[in-house]
Amino acid sequence: PTDYRLDRVGGLDRWITPLGDEATQKLRQAFFRLTDYPPEDAAHVPSAELNVGGGRMLHVPRCFKGVGVFSFKRLCAEARGAADYLAIAREFHTVFLVGIPVMGADLRNEAARFRTLIDALYEHRVKLFASAAAQPEELYPSGGKGDEAGQFEFARTVSRLREMQSDDYMALGHGEED
């Protein structure tokens, strides 16, 4: 019932902007604190292949003790679906997502995948640490006339992202909602 990982991440930024070396260093620090992996051995952080179903595998470049590190490009710019994101949400109690861009009209598909990813992580109470080009409210600027549905859907994602950064959410155990 008590998730002691919250003690380990207290005081660490969970949503880091803007993208760059400082954001990378903050995420790195959070990863090592959360996993107890020795920072001096960073070159040897294990990787894995995650079975996402249908005979497909997803490369996880860094993972240890239930923490997985992914790039936005790997998860949202490639053709992925809900099954992929559910496999991630079941496997990892914490996900580090690196390099989230601002998603305009030219990245509508990526934005839709991002929304699906966040839904899966949220529904499984996965903890999220992220580096992004902007705050959640600024990630999906109006796509112009006819994009009201996209704006509405992304507003829900922003709400979930904000909740996922709260201490109350971080204290929840991993797994599906009751």
Protein Blocks (a to p, Z undefined) as FASTA:
>chain_A
ZZfklmmmgoiafbdcdedjklmmmmmmmmmmmnopafklmmmgccddddebjhiacddf
bgcehiacddfklmmmpccdfklmmmmmmmpmbdcdehiacddfklmmmmmmmmmmmmmm
mmnopacddddfbdfklmmgcebehilmmmmmmmmmmmmmmmmmpmklmmpccdddZZ
